[in-house]
Amino acid sequence: MNLEKIISKKIRNTIAAVAMSSFIFACHHTISQTIPTPTTNPTPTQPTTPITPPTSGYDYTPTVKITDSQLVTAETGASIEVKDSTSFIQGTDLIIPSGALTSNETISIGRVDNPPALPSGLNFVGAPIDLEPEGINFNHPLTIKIPYKDASLSNAGISDDSNLNLYSYSKSSGIWTPANIISIDKVNKIITADINHFSYYAITGYIGTAPSDLGTPQPGDLLYTLGLFYDGWAPGHVGIYTGEKTYSGTGSASADVKKFGLYNVIEAVSPKVQYSYYNLPNVKEKFENSLSSFGNPFTYMGAREPKDCTLTSEQREEIVSYAESQVGKPYAWAQTIGCFFGMLRGSLVKGPILFNCVGLAEKAYEIAGVNGGEGLVNLLNEESGGEIEGATAALTPAKQYNATKPAVGNFQPKIPIVSFTNLGTSRQNSQIETLSEDGLILTELTSDSSEKNYPRLSPNKNKIIFESRNTDEMGDYISPLCTMNLDGSGLVKLFGTFEMTQPAWSSKDKIAFVKEYGLTVIYLTDFSNLSNREKLTPTSYVEETPSFSPDGNYVIYNSNRTDIVQIDITSKHKTILIPGNFGDNVDNEEPEFSPDGNKIVFSSNRDENNNWDIYLYDTYSKNIKRLTNTSSTEYSPHFSKDGSKIFFASDKDGTYQVYSMNQDGSGQNQLTRGPKNHDFGYY
């Protein structure tokens, strides 16, 4: 048996090293290995006959650390409880009734290190205990209470406590057999059993199956995969999800990232911290579908977020930013392997020079101020080993995993906006950015020489459609419609050369857009068949800013810059919803339905001073409510994803910036600030 097999076998069966086993995965993460499918175990029945342990070339030589010892008189009996808060078997309580012993005895309780191998399919849950002296006779059974912890379940690769057992070991026969369990208190996590002899006793559990809730990641969440050296569903490696991003060609990157040009994970693997992509080899399909399941289903443990706190958008940005800034730093292989020699401590794997997977994740969370700057695992437990007495691996994937829950994927919705340096219709070098709805994350997506305008989200919110405007050699405008992913990657030119603009995307995957013929006309096409286009409006009017109803059956737009019109895209029947007055120079523009279809928000200069403000139209009562009332220009209103807020552009601080407000006009809040101008691409 080679050294690696000896080490892995020893790790699997040495409780003091249970948490350390997870780390070995990271050292060998870049080696191609076949991961067996985790066994799906039905609810097991407790064995009634002894099970012979598997034969092995490894020589098990258990050692026992005595924790408590007490002289017990046969007449009175006693209760011997391990009260040492630093002991891994704290809380173990041996109850010796009066008259159970035939003579006075000094009885000891100890922790077993390097215990004999369990029967196939079982793992240790916590450390086995040893009761001495072996071989004494009892007049009637004793009672033992042994506690267990959620962390012990996780470290053992066991998903819950529904299939726990207590086994005792016969030193003479070398066989583990089930003990007589009285009860399992799943609230206080204590197993109570009757025992008839002294020996080794161990809480065991059947190897767990894959968790059913793999979670849905958003940037800053942690992604866990299995360890290679452990029999069960136990964490062995962790990476930081960054969101779907495009690789720039600089810094350490996996071969797949270099090949496909995409990354969504920062991870510390030998030899360096690097960009990686989970989901390969179906990278193109997975990327286009965005945040789908990660990795091979037999190795991926799911996306996780903190159990006891909620990450803010700003913290998520800081976590990702810090991880990306560490790409290229050396992998802390000596500290990781050195866990056998007591070298593995939080400060040695969290930089600033050396990182391993769990150290990088922990440091990123600390930098972001999670749990007051302590990250997922508090600093004392990182350095001391915490609840694992005598363990040399203080900071492990299992520790982090125990402090997390499945990520719920409450993505901060993105608002596509435009930033530009000049006011007026020239809008020199206007570019597209995305803004989180809380205003905390502003991400630049484009940076080339063409002007970008009218960005709108696709129905599933994972793409942006927009106009890209430039000039040809003759000085004429060229303005094709394009799409791209929310991170700016995957740019695709759809169609168009001259004056195609103001696109909108329906829930039925249709696209409406405006084409100029001196005047403007709204066209309709299918995203799946862009060559199939039809005129939705005549060529004798100015028809602009189309927007779809939530069901995709109607388009609303402003006609001749005055009326808000609704058109049935099947029958072509038109209804004027909000009339304007061209003679009085009253314009109603940029209409948009609320997500429930009950309201329409629009901009208008209908007040007595012709100031542009935001208004809300009720589709049932036909009432119009004014939401803003200032002397500044306020325009381009859009509903939030859930319809509770309205976003709009305003120049009230001297430059054009994006604001939010509640649907009734209250709670106005500025989301962007200069020196650049920011709006939604309308002018």
Protein Blocks (a to p, Z undefined) as FASTA:
>chain_A
ZZklmmmmmmmmmmklmmmmmmmmmmmmmpccddddddddddddddfbdcdddddfbdcd
dddddfbdcdddfklopadddfbfkbfkgoiacdddehkambdcdddddddehiacddeh
iacedjadddddehiacfbdcdddddddfklmmmnopablklgccddddfklopacdddd
fbdcfknopaddddfbdcddddddddddddfblojadehiacddddfkbgcjddfbdcdd
ebjaddehiajddfklmmnopafbdcdddfbdcdddehiaklmmmmmnmpadedjfklmg
bjcddfkbccdfklmmmmmmmmmmmgoiacdfklmmmmmnopacfklmnojkbccfklmm
mmmmmmnopghhnajbdfklmmnopmmghiablbcfklmmmmpccdehiacddddddddf
becjkogoiacddddfklpaccdfbfcfbdcehiacdfkopaccdddddddfkopacddd
ddddfkopaiacfbdjehpahiaddfkopacddddehiacdddddfklmmlccdfbdckb
ccehiaddfkopaccddeehlaccdddfklopacdfbdcdfknopacehiacdfkopacc
dddfkbfnopacdddddfklopacdfbdcfbdcehiaddfkopaccdddfknopacdddd
dfkopaiacfbdcfbdcdehiZZ
